[in-house]
């Protein structure tokens, strides 16, 4: 089981960072992955993937575990991690 851990620093308020992270959330939904928010933390679930997204006043952290279904679908953990980090950095840029 592959694990993805992305930490992206920012200078926004936690609420603004959560709003801007919506582009990342929208991208995930295209692949059937949904985020269920409770405050500034979300449980992320989809076919072959589970994890959390946590937003603070200085950092956005995404931790995902890719299961057998993701591997069978050909998901490359390193490419996915790079894509998540790039999208979050773009979305959180001042």
N, C-alpha and C positions, 0 to 999 in steps of 0.2 A: 504494500500500500504506500503510495507516494504521498508526501506531505509538502504543502506549499505554505510558506510563511513570508508575508510581505509587510514591511513597516515603512510608511511614508510620512515624514515630518511635514508640518504645515504651520502657518502663522495665523490661521483663522480661528474664529470661535468654534466650539464643538458643534453648535447648531448649524453654522454656515458650512462647515466641513461635511456634515451629514447631508445637507441640501446638495452640495456639489458632488458628493459621491453617488448621487442618483444616476448619473450617466453610466457609472460602473454597474450599478444595480440593473439598469435597463439592458446593458450588454449581457449580463448573466441571464436575464429572463428569456432572451432569445434561444438559450440552450436549455430551457426548462428548469433553471435554478432560481429559487425564490429566497428572498431575505425576509424574515419575520422580526420586526423591530420591537424592542422593549427599551425605551429610552435611547441611549446612544450605543447600544449593543444589539446586534442582529444574529439570529441563528440562520445559517445558510444551508439549504438542503435542495437536492436535486438528484436525478438518476446518476448514481456513481460518485456523488460528491456531497460532503457535509463539512460544516465548520462554523466559524464565527467571524464577525466583522465588528471591531470595537473602535469607537471614535472618541478621542479626548481633545482637549484644547491645544494639543501640540503634535498629535500623531494619529494616523489611521493604521490599524493593524488588521490584516486579513490572514486567518489561519484556515487552511482547507486540507481535507484528507480526500484523496482520490481513490476510489474503490475499484474493484474488478471491472465493473461496467464501464467506467471511464477509460480504463486501460484497454478493454476490448474495443471501445469506440475509437481508439487511436489517439487519445489525448496525451500530448507530450507535456509532462509536468514542468520542465524548464521553460518551454515556450509559453505555457499558460502563466507561469509566475512572472515572466518578463512582460507579458501583455497586461496583466493586472497592475503591475507596478507602473508601467508607462501610462496607462489610462488614469490611474489615480493621481500621478504627478501632474498630468495635463489638467485634470479636473480641479485640483487643489492649488494650482499656480495662482499667484496674486495678479 
